[in-house]
Amino acid sequence: MIDNIKPKEATSIINSLIGGVVPKIGVQHITVGRSEEIASFVTALEDVKNGHSMAKFWIGDFGSGKSFMLHVLNTVALKQKFVVSNADFTPDNRLYSNDGKGVMLYSTIMDNIAIQTKPEGGALPTLLEKWIDQVITKTSEESNISLTSIRDEQYLGLIQKNLMKTISEITEVGSFDFGTVIMKYYEVCCSPKNVQLFV
């Protein structure tokens, strides 16, 4: 297994262990004696792939390896192309609060979204842009308009209509508010006139 360690992972592992923290990447290379827990988690991921949902709690004494296993499980999920995120519950990061601390937890979760190509977080823009591109490609194919032409401003309404149609099919999310946010994101980051501003 040592031969499979990339230089970036090796540096991360060494620096993290020197600092007394769990490495953010490459943690699977130093996992020992946890094969049953990992196998159980892989089985759970397979269930999720098949449409199930679940919540698991990792409970243990101080120093028993909870944070370590969280990083291992994140690594396993990322390798299977899951989108993952994590956040620590603290007095300032709560599920519910009247003074904005619940929003801080939500912001932390969004900031920490990770994918296989961005394992250290910050992957939300990448996911949104990929999804928007898929809707644009589908719109292009259905409307028989070339991919270069569909991005012209004259087709902005058509793309927005298909974005909202796709979002309205997501029943688990408050689709109107979610759709409005996605539209604003598209207008600011992906619409033809604004893409030219960033070039």
C-alpha positions as CSV (number, residue, x, y, z in Angstrom):
1,M,0.0,0.0,0.0
2,I,2.9,2.4,0.6
3,D,3.6,2.4,-3.2
4,N,0.1,3.8,-3.8
5,I,0.6,6.9,-1.6
6,K,0.8,10.1,-3.7
7,P,3.3,12.8,-2.7
8,K,0.5,15.2,-1.8
9,E,-1.1,12.6,0.4
10,A,2.3,11.7,2.1
11,T,2.9,15.4,2.9
12,S,-0.6,15.8,4.2
13,I,-0.3,12.7,6.4
14,I,3.1,13.7,7.9
15,N,2.2,17.3,8.5
16,S,-1.1,16.4,10.1
17,L,0.4,13.7,12.4
18,I,3.1,16.2,13.4
19,G,0.4,18.7,14.3
20,G,-1.7,16.1,16.1
21,V,-4.7,16.2,13.9
22,V,-6.3,13.8,11.4
23,P,-5.1,14.1,7.8
24,K,-7.7,15.5,5.5
25,I,-6.5,13.4,2.6
26,G,-4.7,10.0,2.5
27,V,-6.2,8.9,5.8
28,Q,-7.0,5.5,4.4
29,H,-3.2,4.7,4.3
30,I,-2.9,4.9,8.1
31,T,-6.2,3.1,9.0
32,V,-5.5,-0.1,11.1
33,G,-7.9,-2.5,12.7
34,R,-11.1,-0.8,11.5
35,S,-12.1,-3.1,8.7
36,E,-15.4,-4.2,10.2
37,E,-16.6,-0.6,10.7
38,I,-15.5,0.3,7.2
39,A,-17.3,-2.7,5.7
40,S,-20.4,-1.8,7.6
41,F,-20.2,1.7,6.2
42,V,-19.6,0.5,2.6
43,T,-22.8,-1.6,3.0
44,A,-24.7,1.4,4.1
45,L,-23.4,3.4,1.1
46,E,-24.7,0.6,-1.2
47,D,-28.1,0.9,0.5
48,V,-28.1,4.7,-0.1
49,K,-27.2,4.1,-3.8
50,N,-30.3,1.9,-4.0
51,G,-32.5,4.8,-2.8
52,H,-32.5,4.2,1.0
53,S,-31.6,6.9,3.5
54,M,-30.1,6.6,6.9
55,A,-28.5,8.4,9.8
56,K,-25.6,6.9,11.8
57,F,-24.1,8.1,15.0
58,W,-20.5,7.4,16.0
59,I,-20.3,7.5,19.8
60,G,-17.1,7.0,21.8
61,D,-14.9,8.3,24.5
62,F,-12.4,11.1,24.0
63,G,-9.5,9.8,22.0
64,S,-11.3,6.7,20.7
65,G,-11.0,7.7,17.1
66,K,-14.3,9.4,16.2
67,S,-12.8,12.2,14.2
68,F,-10.4,9.8,12.5
69,M,-13.2,7.5,11.5
70,L,-15.2,10.4,10.2
71,H,-12.3,11.3,7.9
72,V,-11.9,7.7,6.8
73,L,-15.7,7.4,6.0
74,N,-15.6,10.7,4.1
75,T,-12.7,9.3,2.0
76,V,-14.6,6.1,1.3
77,A,-17.7,8.0,0.3
78,L,-15.7,10.3,-2.0
79,K,-14.0,7.4,-3.7
80,Q,-17.5,6.0,-4.5
81,K,-18.5,9.4,-6.0
82,F,-20.8,10.6,-3.2
83,V,-21.1,14.2,-2.3
84,V,-20.1,14.7,1.3
85,S,-20.0,17.5,3.9
86,N,-19.4,17.7,7.6
87,A,-19.6,20.2,10.3
88,D,-18.9,20.2,14.0
89,F,-21.7,21.0,16.5
90,T,-20.4,23.7,18.8
91,P,-22.1,26.4,20.9
92,D,-21.8,28.6,17.8
93,N,-22.9,25.9,15.3
94,R,-26.3,24.6,16.3
95,L,-29.2,22.9,14.6
96,Y,-31.6,25.4,16.0
97,S,-31.1,28.9,17.3
98,N,-32.9,32.3,17.5
99,D,-29.7,34.3,17.1
100,G,-28.4,33.1,13.7
101,K,-26.2,30.3,15.0
102,G,-28.3,27.8,13.1
103,V,-27.5,29.7,9.9
104,M,-23.8,29.4,10.8
105,L,-24.1,25.6,10.9
106,Y,-25.9,25.6,7.5
107,S,-23.2,27.9,6.1
108,T,-20.5,25.6,7.4
109,I,-22.1,22.5,5.8
110,M,-22.4,24.3,2.5
111,D,-18.8,25.5,2.6
112,N,-17.6,22.0,3.4
113,I,-19.3,20.2,0.5
114,A,-16.7,18.0,-1.1
115,I,-16.6,15.8,-4.2
116,Q,-13.9,13.4,-5.5
117,T,-12.1,16.2,-7.4
118,K,-12.4,18.7,-4.5
119,P,-12.0,16.6,-1.4
120,E,-11.1,19.5,0.8
121,G,-14.5,21.3,0.3
122,G,-15.7,24.3,-1.6
123,A,-17.4,22.1,-4.3
124,L,-20.8,23.7,-4.3
125,P,-20.1,26.0,-7.2
126,T,-18.7,23.1,-9.2
127,L,-21.8,21.0,-8.6
128,L,-24.2,23.8,-9.5
129,E,-22.3,24.7,-12.7
130,K,-22.2,21.0,-13.7
131,W,-25.9,20.6,-13.1
132,I,-26.7,23.8,-14.9
133,D,-24.6,22.7,-17.9
134,Q,-26.5,19.4,-18.0
135,V,-29.8,21.3,-18.1
136,I,-28.4,23.5,-20.9
137,T,-27.2,20.5,-22.9
138,K,-30.6,18.8,-22.5
139,T,-32.4,22.0,-23.5
140,S,-30.1,22.3,-26.6
141,E,-30.9,18.7,-27.6
142,E,-34.7,19.0,-27.1
143,S,-34.9,22.3,-28.9
144,N,-32.5,21.3,-31.7
145,I,-30.3,24.4,-31.0
146,S,-26.5,24.1,-31.1
147,L,-24.7,24.2,-27.7
148,T,-22.9,27.4,-28.7
149,S,-26.1,29.1,-29.8
150,I,-28.2,28.1,-26.8
151,R,-26.0,30.2,-24.6
152,D,-27.0,33.4,-26.5
153,E,-29.1,35.8,-24.5
154,Q,-32.1,35.3,-26.8
155,Y,-32.5,31.7,-25.3
156,L,-32.1,32.8,-21.7
157,G,-35.8,32.5,-21.0
158,L,-35.9,28.9,-22.4
159,I,-33.0,27.9,-20.2
160,Q,-34.6,29.5,-17.1
161,K,-37.9,27.7,-17.9
162,N,-36.1,24.4,-18.1
163,L,-34.1,25.1,-14.9
164,M,-37.3,25.8,-13.0
165,K,-39.1,22.8,-14.6
166,T,-36.2,20.5,-13.4
167,I,-36.2,22.2,-9.9
168,S,-39.9,21.8,-9.5
169,E,-39.5,18.0,-9.9
170,I,-37.4,18.0,-6.7
171,T,-40.1,17.5,-4.2
172,E,-37.9,17.3,-1.1
173,V,-36.7,20.9,-1.4
174,G,-38.8,24.1,-1.1
175,S,-38.6,24.3,-4.9
176,F,-39.7,27.9,-5.5
177,D,-37.1,29.5,-3.1
178,F,-34.5,27.0,-4.2
179,G,-35.4,27.7,-7.9
180,T,-35.1,31.5,-7.3
181,V,-31.6,31.1,-5.8
182,I,-30.5,28.8,-8.7
183,M,-31.8,31.4,-11.2
184,K,-29.9,34.2,-9.5
185,Y,-26.8,32.0,-9.5
186,Y,-27.2,31.3,-13.2
187,E,-27.8,35.0,-14.0
188,V,-24.7,36.1,-12.1
189,C,-22.2,33.3,-13.0
190,C,-23.3,31.5,-16.1
191,S,-25.5,33.7,-18.3
192,P,-23.8,34.9,-21.5
193,K,-23.4,38.6,-20.6
194,N,-21.8,37.8,-17.2
195,V,-19.5,35.1,-18.5
196,Q,-18.0,37.8,-20.8
197,L,-17.3,39.9,-17.7
198,F,-15.1,37.2,-16.2
199,V,-13.1,36.4,-19.4
